[in-house]
Amino acid sequence: MTSPDYNQTNCTSPTWMLYPDFYIWIPVIYSIICAVGLSGNTAVIYVILKAPKMKTVTNLFILNLAIADDLFTLVLPINIAEHLLNYWPFGEILCKVILSIDHYNIFSSIFFLTVMSVDRYLVVVSTLRSKRMPHRSYRSARTISLSVWALVILIVMPFTVFAGVYVSPDDAESRKSCVLSFPSPESFWFKASRIYTLVLGFVIPVSTICILYSVMVYKLRRMRLNSNGKALDKAKKRVTMMVFVVLAVCLFCWTPFHLSTVVALTSDLPTTPLVIGISYFITGLSYANSCLNPFLYAFLDDSFRKAFKKLLERST
């Protein structure tokens, strides 16, 4: 679904075969994303779980975001192997697992960022009103996180059902491919799946986030500096800014992917080197989001840097 190798539902003619440069560079880029993402997100998970001061509501959502990114980077080598082998050798069950995790990555990141944006909005508003939030606890954050994962699994379930190993009758070599194999009429199901992903994985959560941050900015601008100017202290400002930057990077990485869905639904682009190159760039950009977040935490969160440094000193 996310790969330009298969621009239709049941197609087994990889476009990179016409342009061998893609065969060389794509595994290299994906390997870099895998190595950086796996090491970075594992470090984030380790720091949050091991450092006592890191056990906060926001960090719990960050932990789940890192787990989602780590899960995706763990299976990326299998995608690289399929690309190099030019067929799927891993069987039906693993095919369903890999495509499901690929889609978990699409939905889980934006859903947890939506939850983090809701949390930031509630924190800012309650601070401006000088009110406490008794229900904002670590336990409630765990419940919300489990609910998000349950929702993601439910949303991805149709893709798990349709994922499977397919052999094209037109392929003389009978090569197996791991694809979304839709029933007839295939074009209808293909378009429905893209719209389904676009609406649930982008339009609804991004609209929610934009509304929340717009209202938040409006309230902050109307805040009277003489009475409430110090209400939003520096620590909360830093956390809010970190969430905003992580969100902005996520949108930067994923917006082209979802815009390409609109293009795929409204036009029939020819298979040219430029189109294929743009497709691979968009896919790689969405994958790269899984390895960027740890660097954002390191640059924007002093507590994360200090906790990571202490854990390194203890281990050495």
C-alpha positions as CSV (number, residue, x, y, z in Angstrom):
1,M,0.0,0.0,0.0
2,T,2.8,2.4,0.8
3,S,5.2,1.2,-1.8
4,P,5.2,2.5,-5.4
5,D,6.3,-1.0,-6.5
6,Y,2.6,-1.9,-6.5
7,N,0.4,0.9,-7.8
8,Q,-2.6,-1.4,-8.2
9,T,-4.2,-3.9,-6.0
10,N,-3.0,-7.1,-7.6
11,C,0.1,-6.2,-9.6
12,T,3.4,-8.0,-9.6
13,S,5.4,-5.9,-12.0
14,P,7.8,-3.8,-9.9
15,T,8.4,-0.5,-11.6
16,W,12.0,-0.4,-10.4
17,M,12.9,-3.2,-12.8
18,L,12.7,-0.6,-15.6
19,Y,15.0,1.7,-13.6
20,P,17.8,-0.2,-11.9
21,D,19.1,2.8,-9.9
22,F,16.0,2.4,-7.6
23,Y,17.0,-1.2,-6.9
24,I,20.4,0.0,-5.4
25,W,19.4,3.1,-3.5
26,I,16.1,2.1,-1.9
27,P,17.6,-0.7,0.3
28,V,20.4,1.7,1.3
29,I,18.0,4.5,2.4
30,Y,15.7,2.0,4.1
31,S,18.6,0.4,5.9
32,I,19.7,3.8,7.3
33,I,16.2,4.6,8.4
34,C,16.0,1.2,10.1
35,A,19.4,1.5,11.9
36,V,18.8,5.1,13.1
37,G,15.2,4.6,14.0
38,L,15.7,1.3,15.9
39,S,18.6,2.7,18.0
40,G,17.0,6.0,18.6
41,N,13.6,4.8,19.6
42,T,15.0,2.0,21.7
43,A,17.0,4.6,23.6
44,V,13.8,6.6,24.2
45,I,12.0,3.5,25.5
46,Y,14.9,2.7,27.8
47,V,15.2,6.2,29.2
48,I,11.5,6.5,30.0
49,L,11.2,3.1,31.5
50,K,14.4,3.3,33.6
51,A,14.5,7.0,34.8
52,P,12.0,7.6,37.6
53,K,11.6,11.3,36.8
54,M,10.6,10.5,33.3
55,K,7.3,8.8,34.3
56,T,4.9,11.6,33.4
57,V,1.7,11.6,31.4
58,T,3.3,13.2,28.3
59,N,6.3,10.8,28.4
60,L,3.9,7.9,28.6
61,F,2.4,9.0,25.3
62,I,5.9,9.5,23.9
63,L,6.8,6.0,25.1
64,N,3.9,4.5,23.1
65,L,4.9,6.6,20.1
66,A,8.4,5.3,20.3
67,I,7.1,1.7,20.6
68,A,5.1,2.2,17.4
69,D,8.1,3.5,15.6
70,D,10.3,0.8,16.9
71,L,7.8,-1.9,15.9
72,F,7.9,-0.5,12.3
73,T,11.7,-0.3,12.1
74,L,12.0,-3.9,13.4
75,V,10.1,-5.2,10.3
76,L,11.6,-2.8,7.8
77,P,14.5,-5.3,7.0
78,I,11.9,-7.8,5.7
79,N,10.6,-5.1,3.3
80,I,14.2,-4.6,2.2
81,A,14.7,-8.3,1.6
82,E,11.5,-8.5,-0.5
83,H,12.7,-5.6,-2.6
84,L,16.1,-7.2,-3.2
85,L,14.7,-10.7,-3.9
86,N,11.9,-9.4,-6.1
87,Y,9.5,-11.9,-4.6
88,W,7.9,-12.7,-1.2
89,P,9.5,-15.8,0.4
90,F,8.1,-15.5,3.9
91,G,4.6,-17.0,3.7
92,E,1.0,-15.9,4.3
93,I,1.1,-15.3,8.0
94,L,4.1,-13.1,8.0
95,C,2.7,-11.2,5.1
96,K,-0.4,-10.3,7.1
97,V,1.8,-9.3,10.1
98,I,4.1,-7.1,8.0
99,L,1.3,-5.3,6.1
100,S,-0.6,-4.8,9.4
101,I,2.4,-3.3,11.2
102,D,3.0,-1.1,8.1
103,H,-0.6,0.3,8.6
104,Y,-0.2,0.5,12.4
105,N,2.6,2.9,11.7
106,I,0.2,5.1,9.6
107,F,-2.5,5.3,12.2
108,S,-0.7,5.0,15.6
109,S,1.7,8.0,15.2
110,I,-1.0,10.5,14.3
111,F,-3.5,9.1,16.9
112,F,-1.0,9.4,19.8
113,L,0.0,12.9,18.6
114,T,-3.7,13.8,18.6
115,V,-4.0,12.5,22.2
116,M,-0.9,14.5,23.1
117,S,-2.4,17.6,21.5
118,V,-5.6,17.1,23.5
119,D,-3.6,16.7,26.7
120,R,-1.6,19.9,26.0
121,Y,-4.8,21.8,25.3
122,L,-6.3,20.7,28.6
123,V,-3.1,21.5,30.5
124,V,-2.8,25.0,29.0
125,V,-6.5,25.8,29.5
126,S,-6.5,24.6,33.1
127,T,-3.3,26.5,33.9
128,L,-4.7,29.7,32.5
129,R,-7.8,29.3,34.6
130,S,-5.7,28.3,37.7
131,K,-7.5,25.0,38.0
132,R,-6.2,21.6,38.8
133,M,-6.7,18.4,36.8
134,P,-7.3,15.6,39.2
135,H,-8.2,13.1,36.5
136,R,-4.9,13.7,34.6
137,S,-2.9,10.9,36.1
138,Y,-0.4,8.3,35.0
139,R,-3.1,5.6,35.4
140,S,-5.6,7.4,33.2
141,A,-2.9,7.9,30.6
142,R,-2.2,4.2,30.5
143,T,-5.9,3.5,30.0
144,I,-6.0,6.0,27.2
145,S,-2.9,4.5,25.6
146,L,-4.4,1.0,25.6
147,S,-7.6,2.4,24.2
148,V,-5.6,4.0,21.3
149,W,-3.9,0.7,20.5
150,A,-7.2,-1.1,20.6
151,L,-8.7,1.5,18.2
152,V,-5.7,1.2,15.8
153,I,-6.0,-2.6,15.8
154,L,-9.7,-2.3,15.0
155,I,-9.1,0.2,12.2
156,V,-6.3,-1.9,10.6
157,M,-8.2,-5.2,10.8
158,P,-9.7,-4.9,7.3
159,F,-6.1,-4.6,5.9
160,T,-5.1,-7.6,7.9
161,V,-8.0,-9.6,6.3
162,F,-7.2,-8.5,2.8
163,A,-3.4,-8.9,3.1
164,G,-2.0,-12.1,1.5
165,V,0.4,-13.7,-0.9
166,Y,-0.6,-13.3,-4.5
167,V,0.7,-14.8,-7.8
168,S,-0.2,-13.0,-11.0
169,P,-1.4,-15.3,-13.7
170,D,0.4,-13.0,-16.2
171,D,3.8,-13.6,-14.5
172,A,5.8,-16.3,-16.3
173,E,8.0,-16.8,-13.3
174,S,5.1,-17.2,-10.9
175,R,6.7,-14.9,-8.4
176,K,4.8,-14.4,-5.1
177,S,4.0,-10.9,-3.8
178,C,2.7,-9.7,-0.4
179,V,0.0,-7.3,-1.3
180,L,-3.6,-6.2,-0.4
181,S,-5.6,-8.6,-2.6
182,F,-9.1,-7.1,-2.9
183,P,-12.2,-8.9,-4.2
184,S,-14.0,-7.9,-7.3
185,P,-14.5,-5.1,-8.3
186,E,-10.9,-4.4,-7.3
187,S,-10.8,-0.8,-8.4
188,F,-13.7,0.0,-6.1
189,W,-12.1,-1.7,-3.1
190,F,-8.8,-0.1,-3.8
191,K,-10.2,3.4,-3.9
192,A,-12.3,2.7,-0.8
193,S,-9.2,1.6,1.1
194,R,-7.3,4.8,0.2
195,I,-10.3,7.0,1.2
196,Y,-10.6,5.0,4.4
197,T,-6.9,5.6,5.2
198,L,-7.0,9.2,4.2
199,V,-10.1,10.1,6.3
200,L,-9.3,8.1,9.5
201,G,-5.5,8.5,9.3
202,F,-5.2,12.1,8.3
203,V,-8.3,14.3,7.8
204,I,-10.1,13.6,11.1
205,P,-7.0,13.6,13.5
206,V,-5.3,16.6,11.7
207,S,-8.5,18.6,11.7
208,T,-8.8,17.9,15.4
209,I,-5.2,18.9,16.1
210,C,-5.5,22.1,14.1
211,I,-8.7,23.2,15.9
212,L,-7.1,22.5,19.3
213,Y,-3.9,24.5,18.6
214,S,-5.9,27.3,17.0
215,V,-8.0,27.6,20.2
216,M,-4.9,27.3,22.3
217,V,-3.1,30.1,20.5
218,Y,-6.2,32.3,20.7
219,K,-6.6,31.8,24.4
220,L,-2.9,32.5,25.0
221,R,-3.0,35.7,23.0
222,R,-6.0,36.9,25.1
223,M,-4.2,36.1,28.3
224,R,-3.6,39.2,30.5
225,L,0.1,39.4,31.2
226,N,-0.3,41.3,34.5
227,S,-2.4,38.6,36.1
228,N,-1.9,35.4,34.3
229,G,1.4,36.1,32.5
230,K,3.3,33.7,34.7
231,A,0.6,31.1,34.9
232,L,2.0,29.0,32.1
233,D,5.5,28.3,33.6
234,K,8.6,27.6,31.6
235,A,8.4,23.8,32.1
236,K,4.9,23.6,30.6
237,K,5.9,25.9,27.8
238,R,8.8,23.6,26.9
239,V,6.6,20.5,26.9
240,T,4.0,22.3,24.8
241,M,6.6,23.4,22.3
242,M,8.1,19.9,22.1
243,V,4.7,18.4,21.4
244,F,4.1,21.1,18.7
245,V,7.5,20.5,17.0
246,V,7.0,16.7,17.0
247,L,3.6,17.2,15.5
248,A,4.9,19.6,12.9
249,V,7.6,17.1,11.8
250,C,5.0,14.3,11.7
251,L,2.8,16.4,9.4
252,F,5.8,17.3,7.2
253,C,6.6,13.6,6.8
254,W,3.1,12.3,6.3
255,T,1.2,15.0,4.4
256,P,2.9,14.2,1.0
257,F,1.9,10.5,1.5
258,H,-1.8,11.4,2.1
259,L,-1.7,14.0,-0.7
260,S,-0.5,11.3,-3.0
261,T,-3.6,9.4,-2.1
262,V,-5.7,12.3,-3.4
263,V,-3.7,12.3,-6.6
264,A,-4.0,8.5,-7.0
265,L,-7.8,8.8,-6.7
266,T,-8.3,11.7,-9.0
267,S,-5.8,11.1,-11.8
268,D,-4.0,8.4,-13.7
269,L,-0.3,9.3,-13.8
270,P,2.0,7.7,-16.3
271,T,4.9,5.4,-15.1
272,T,7.9,7.7,-15.7
273,P,11.2,7.9,-13.8
274,L,10.1,11.2,-12.3
275,V,6.8,9.8,-11.0
276,I,8.5,6.7,-9.6
277,G,11.2,8.8,-8.0
278,I,8.7,11.1,-6.3
279,S,6.7,8.0,-5.1
280,Y,9.8,6.5,-3.5
281,F,10.7,9.9,-2.0
282,I,7.2,10.2,-0.5
283,T,7.4,6.7,0.9
284,G,10.9,7.2,2.3
285,L,9.8,10.5,3.9
286,S,7.0,8.8,5.7
287,Y,9.3,6.1,6.9
288,A,11.9,8.7,8.0
289,N,9.4,10.0,10.6
290,S,10.0,6.9,12.7
291,C,13.7,7.8,13.2
292,L,13.4,11.6,13.7
293,N,11.4,11.8,16.9
294,P,14.2,10.7,19.3
295,F,16.4,13.5,18.0
296,L,13.6,16.0,18.7
297,Y,13.3,14.8,22.3
298,A,17.1,15.0,22.7
299,F,17.2,18.6,21.4
300,L,14.0,19.9,23.0
301,D,13.7,18.1,26.3
302,D,16.3,18.9,29.0
303,S,14.9,16.2,31.3
304,F,15.4,13.6,28.6
305,R,19.0,14.6,28.0
306,K,19.8,14.6,31.7
307,A,18.2,11.2,32.3
308,F,19.9,9.7,29.3
309,K,23.3,11.1,30.4
310,K,22.8,9.6,34.0
311,L,21.9,6.2,32.6
312,L,25.0,6.2,30.4
313,E,27.1,7.1,33.4
314,R,25.7,4.3,35.4
315,S,26.2,1.8,32.7
316,T,29.8,2.7,32.2
